[in-house]
Amino acid sequence: MRSVTSTSKPNASVTPPRQTEVIPKLTMNDGYEIPMFAYGLGTALYKGTAEEIVPLATMAIKNGYYHLDCAESYGNEAHLGAAIAASGVPRSELFVTTKLRGTKKQDVNAAFEKSLKRLGLEYVDLYLIHAPHLARTREEMQSLFREKNLFNKYDNQRLTPDILAQWAQMEQIRASGRARSIGVSNFLQEHLEAVLETAQVPPAINQIEYHPYLQHGELIPFHREKGIAVAAYAPLTAVTKAKPGPVDDVYARLAGKYGVTEGDVALRWCLDQGIVTITTSSSEDRLQGYMNKLPSFKLTPREVDEVAQLGRQKHYRGFWKNHFADDDTR
Ligand SMILES: NC(=O)c1ccc[n+]([C@@H]2O[C@H](COP(=O)([O-])OP(=O)(O)OC[C@H]3O[C@@H](n4cnc5c(N)ncnc54)[C@H](OP(=O)(O)O)[C@@H]3O)[C@@H](O)[C@H]2O)c1
């Protein structure tokens, strides 16, 4: 990322909305800094071929996207590794995240070693448990998989990983230095509370779907109270997948006011709350646009609040939908 110097030093416990002069790094509860704007290799690049992904990811890195968000389940860690090598950017300047497939029972250390090998790296900056098993009870999980007719593919054992045992193994990986920070993704408050009860090292961050139409009730304040950083995926949802909606007019007005796109406003809305923001694009123009525009403006606290208030009038979840009732806003 080009502009990482900042007059403000966000940390995981700031009270929203927090304004920043440029796109900074956020200091996590373990003392490591994370660039607040990231390029993701899930969604659009999910399980693509090397021919498709290596040039795109290399292009993103060359345009200053130094925080790279990958996962075992995306099937493209090796492609990201190739892009890192092709970019010529020193490893020490990059922030690489990958994730343990959290929804099946597996040896965490073995899975992590395979990820490192595919990435061609000696360490990652951040290793996440991709998801808790999100059904509340074993019975709910079973009926979920019965509905999707997945019982032939998975056995019960693999469906019920023990989050606490997984976290203990994550702590060992961190202690070995092969992952500098460890965290979680898609965890609800109940999952975080369970982990915090036995954790020697608390999660540094929770990566969740976050946009005006999915603000998760009290989950963000809970993170701040516990000093756990938040990373937002799908931050452009109100601009891309969930239109029309109640924030359309205010996004358009703010885009006009600041001379930016509605996408820039959507990303800035997350950043100005002290939330690490993960987007992706196959368009170099779009990626360059974000890098040029995002440091050039910030939303006022009133504007951040206005978007939040309007956003609460609609509920939209784009990911992991099978694990939630339609009206579940957690
Ligand atoms: N932990 C998890 O469970 C989880 C789940 C989902 C995602 N993620 C991570 O978060 C990353 C980003 O997720 P996301 O893709 O949902 O983020 P997003 O920033 O909300 O959406 C990015 C997508 O929006 C498109 N887009 C941008 N501006 C647009 C416009 N004006 N009109 C129409 N389309 C537009 C982009 O396509 P173009 O190529 O056209 O720009 C791109 O495909 C993923 O790659 C992954 O790394 C994690």
PDBQT file of the ligand as one rigid body, heavy atoms in Angstrom, charges set to zero:
ROOT
HETATM    1  N1  LIG A 401     -14.125 -14.935   5.304  1.00  0.00    +0.000 N 
HETATM    2  C1  LIG A 401     -15.116 -15.174   4.469  1.00  0.00    +0.000 C 
HETATM    3  O1  LIG A 401     -15.981 -16.028   4.708  1.00  0.00    +0.000 OA
HETATM    4  C2  LIG A 401     -15.206 -14.354   3.197  1.00  0.00    +0.000 A 
HETATM    5  C3  LIG A 401     -16.393 -14.372   2.451  1.00  0.00    +0.000 A 
HETATM    6  C4  LIG A 401     -16.437 -13.564   1.301  1.00  0.00    +0.000 A 
HETATM    7  C5  LIG A 401     -15.348 -12.800   0.937  1.00  0.00    +0.000 A 
HETATM    8  N2  LIG A 401     -14.194 -12.838   1.670  1.00  0.00    +0.000 N 
HETATM    9  C6  LIG A 401     -12.980 -12.071   1.256  1.00  0.00    +0.000 C 
HETATM   10  O2  LIG A 401     -13.332 -10.738   0.938  1.00  0.00    +0.000 OA
HETATM   11  C7  LIG A 401     -12.932 -10.454  -0.414  1.00  0.00    +0.000 C 
HETATM   12  C8  LIG A 401     -13.849  -9.415  -1.019  1.00  0.00    +0.000 C 
HETATM   13  O3  LIG A 401     -15.195  -9.897  -1.027  1.00  0.00    +0.000 OA
HETATM   14  P1  LIG A 401     -16.248  -9.333  -2.081  1.00  0.00    +0.000 P 
HETATM   15  O4  LIG A 401     -15.818  -9.686  -3.453  1.00  0.00    +0.000 OA
HETATM   16  O5  LIG A 401     -17.594  -9.743  -1.650  1.00  0.00    +0.000 OA
HETATM   17  O6  LIG A 401     -16.047  -7.749  -1.857  1.00  0.00    +0.000 OA
HETATM   18  P2  LIG A 401     -16.734  -6.454  -2.460  1.00  0.00    +0.000 P 
HETATM   19  O7  LIG A 401     -15.698  -5.393  -2.352  1.00  0.00    +0.000 OA
HETATM   20  O8  LIG A 401     -18.036  -6.185  -1.787  1.00  0.00    +0.000 OA
HETATM   21  O9  LIG A 401     -17.075  -6.787  -3.972  1.00  0.00    +0.000 OA
HETATM   22  C9  LIG A 401     -16.079  -6.841  -4.961  1.00  0.00    +0.000 C 
HETATM   23  C10 LIG A 401     -16.770  -7.198  -6.251  1.00  0.00    +0.000 C 
HETATM   24  O10 LIG A 401     -17.636  -6.124  -6.618  1.00  0.00    +0.000 OA
HETATM   25  C11 LIG A 401     -17.480  -5.859  -8.007  1.00  0.00    +0.000 C 
HETATM   26  N3  LIG A 401     -17.742  -4.425  -8.210  1.00  0.00    +0.000 N 
HETATM   27  C12 LIG A 401     -17.022  -3.385  -7.753  1.00  0.00    +0.000 A 
HETATM   28  N4  LIG A 401     -17.603  -2.215  -8.095  1.00  0.00    +0.000 NA
HETATM   29  C13 LIG A 401     -18.703  -2.544  -8.784  1.00  0.00    +0.000 A 
HETATM   30  C14 LIG A 401     -19.719  -1.780  -9.390  1.00  0.00    +0.000 A 
HETATM   31  N5  LIG A 401     -19.714  -0.436  -9.343  1.00  0.00    +0.000 N 
HETATM   32  N6  LIG A 401     -20.719  -2.433 -10.016  1.00  0.00    +0.000 NA
HETATM   33  C15 LIG A 401     -20.761  -3.767 -10.068  1.00  0.00    +0.000 A 
HETATM   34  N7  LIG A 401     -19.797  -4.573  -9.502  1.00  0.00    +0.000 NA
HETATM   35  C16 LIG A 401     -18.794  -3.955  -8.877  1.00  0.00    +0.000 A 
HETATM   36  C17 LIG A 401     -16.064  -6.256  -8.320  1.00  0.00    +0.000 C 
HETATM   37  O11 LIG A 401     -16.015  -6.642  -9.675  1.00  0.00    +0.000 OA
HETATM   38  P3  LIG A 401     -14.997  -5.995 -10.754  1.00  0.00    +0.000 P 
HETATM   39  O12 LIG A 401     -14.023  -7.066 -11.045  1.00  0.00    +0.000 OA
HETATM   40  O13 LIG A 401     -15.896  -5.662 -11.903  1.00  0.00    +0.000 OA
HETATM   41  O14 LIG A 401     -14.380  -4.768 -10.145  1.00  0.00    +0.000 OA
HETATM   42  C18 LIG A 401     -15.814  -7.428  -7.401  1.00  0.00    +0.000 C 
HETATM   43  O15 LIG A 401     -16.178  -8.649  -8.009  1.00  0.00    +0.000 OA
HETATM   44  C19 LIG A 401     -12.951 -11.819  -1.100  1.00  0.00    +0.000 C 
HETATM   45  O16 LIG A 401     -12.195 -11.854  -2.287  1.00  0.00    +0.000 OA
HETATM   46  C20 LIG A 401     -12.355 -12.688   0.009  1.00  0.00    +0.000 C 
HETATM   47  O17 LIG A 401     -10.954 -12.553   0.037  1.00  0.00    +0.000 OA
HETATM   48  C21 LIG A 401     -14.113 -13.590   2.806  1.00  0.00    +0.000 A 
ENDROOT
TORSDOF 0
